[in-house]
Amino acid sequence: MASFQALKQQRARRGAGAASAGQARAAPAPAATPAPADAAPQPACASEEAPVAAQELVAEPDAPEAASTQAFESAATMAQLPACGSRAESTSYRLRGELEVRRTEASGRSIWWAPTSVKSATAGTTLLAVSPHVAVLSSAHLDSRCALCFKTADEAIEALPHTASGSSSPRLQRCSGCRTLHYCSAACQRADWPLHRQECAALVAYAASAASSAKGQTQRVASEPGTSVRALARLLWAGQKKGADWMEPVHNMQSNRGKMDSQQLEPLGTIAARLAFFMGVTLRPDAEPDEERSSAARARLAALGLASSAQLLDFVCQYATNSFTAASSDLSPLGVAVAPEAALLNHSCVPNACVVFPFGPGAREGSLRVVAIREIKPGEEILTSYVDLSDCYAKRRQTLAERYLFACSCAMCKHARRRAPPKAGRAAWLDPREAQWCSRACGGWIASPLTGDETAAPVSASCSKCGAPRAQPDTSAQARQSGEQALERAERFLDTNEPEAAWQTLQRSIRVLSAVMPPSGYPLLALMRCAQTALIELAGSSDASEEKLDEATRLGLAICAGMQAAGGAVFCAAHPARAVAMATLGKLLIADAQGDGSQAQHSCLASPPRLPQAGMERALAGRAMLVQAHEELLGAFGRDTQGGAVGATVRSALQSLDAELSLLAAR
Ligand SMILES: C[S@@+](CC[C@H](N)C(=O)[O-])C[C@H]1O[C@@H](n2cnc3c(N)ncnc32)[C@H](O)[C@@H]1O
């Protein structure tokens, strides 16, 4: 049966699903959001998670410029600078094909499926395919992935034609200049050189400065300026080469600077200061009347297409609102991408589209894709999620307010705020993220009390099945909070390649929360996804790999049940995070089809699901899951890409499995 080595590469990370500006923004993280993370941007959207950029703002080691007497303005000074006027154009216009850009008072510009279109876009339709203006590997991956195509050495070898693969060594080559970036081939290095040339020199200067700042300091000083600064610098250097027309959509991206308070601006000011330092701009208004230095700095900024330090800060604010988490084909966050056209997408917690990188975020043309995941009718707005859709209402609201500075008024959020009583003869719809088990163990759900939203109506809940009231006192809020903290710690462990520590961190919270809430509950679903990732990584290296794979499979069953809860109202069929979770489960089932057949001895789940019997029963269950996953992958990553790279791995797994099954049948 299939090996689990391939699975190990497929980290089913949280945040997948937000690929947004900010989702894949950085998650949306997801699939990709202008960070989306669901890995995201989402504007850092595209996937459901918080953008790499945002996380980086808080937790970076000291930078050399902080100690330097040649410092740019301090972050606090930067934050006081007056906001520049928005350069965004105001009219509606045809973006391309069937897509229109329109502006509304409430949410600015956004993309619509043109009312003149003769037909709807169905799930799996690629709405937009663009090459990001820049895509930059995050600092955590600089040593392990190619800076241009984002592949690991093994992935690069696998991608070679079979005849060529024998001759290559599975190692990345380090740039001998900066000693920071790595490449999988001379071709990738050559292709990256026009942009890396300036970056290479800047990295060398930065590392030297870091080394001298580190002398005598106890704190760690980073030897490179961080993902956001590298991305912003590349954008400015590319702009110098490609010209004003290429940069115009970047400068037209929305800046929320005018809405930010000084606390929100300070981390962005730090990035602006570090960016200036990295690019060799030294500007010290406090050193006036040092006119010479000041005007030299102005000239350097002008050469980069920026009129002033205030505009530099605006540029960073635009990036924070509009960058996407650049995710792998299976939604693992790898870096950030800036794609101004896709960053025009607005947010909804009930998205009808997702930002994904079906073949990874590397140099490939059209690598960032906006794909419809539900039917979109002519004249309908195209909306992605900037947040992780498994987050509860309060958490989504907090992320959107802090990072994107707006309050969502989608149908899901309205429902959460209103807590509407059921219409006569109909049961109230209960958000599966906010549900708890009935304390009478009848199998019914009770709404959790909403936390963190003072505008929401108070909740008086009773069981959906037996009508019993919620137990008093309700202890779930505390368990949820510990779960959130465990998740944060575990994700950091995974980022630093410590899956065992991540797994140890997660088990208790999963046990406690799975006793009180269904698998769709917040933050249980995210905890289980993180734990599954840790276990898959551990299974590849540990002696007890069979046990780990069994537990990862049990978690997979719970994750898929959680994602399909409430008829897919949260994760609809063809949502990338759901499709990838199904593919992972299918592969786990067939990888472990020869397992020892033991049922849960030490599961972290309070009521572990029964695993199909090892052997034929498990293989057939895996096959059924892979078939379903494949259908959803076509919808999630685009029918034109045949479900992207994950679709291809599922087809190949099915082929091998069918060959094995027919051999068995012939015996
Ligand atoms: C990535 S930009 C999206 C494009 C943006 N509307 C524009 O005009 O360029 C993200 C910003 O758009 C606005 N936005 C996005 N979705 C929204 C929504 N559902 N309601 C209100 N504002 C929204 C917020 O100001 C947010 O910070």
Residues whose N, C-alpha, C, O or C-beta is under 5 A from the ligand:
A	BS01	LIG	A21 P34 P43 A106 S107 G108 R109 S110 M253 Q254 T321 N322 A343 L344 L345 N346 H347 Y404 L405 F406 A407
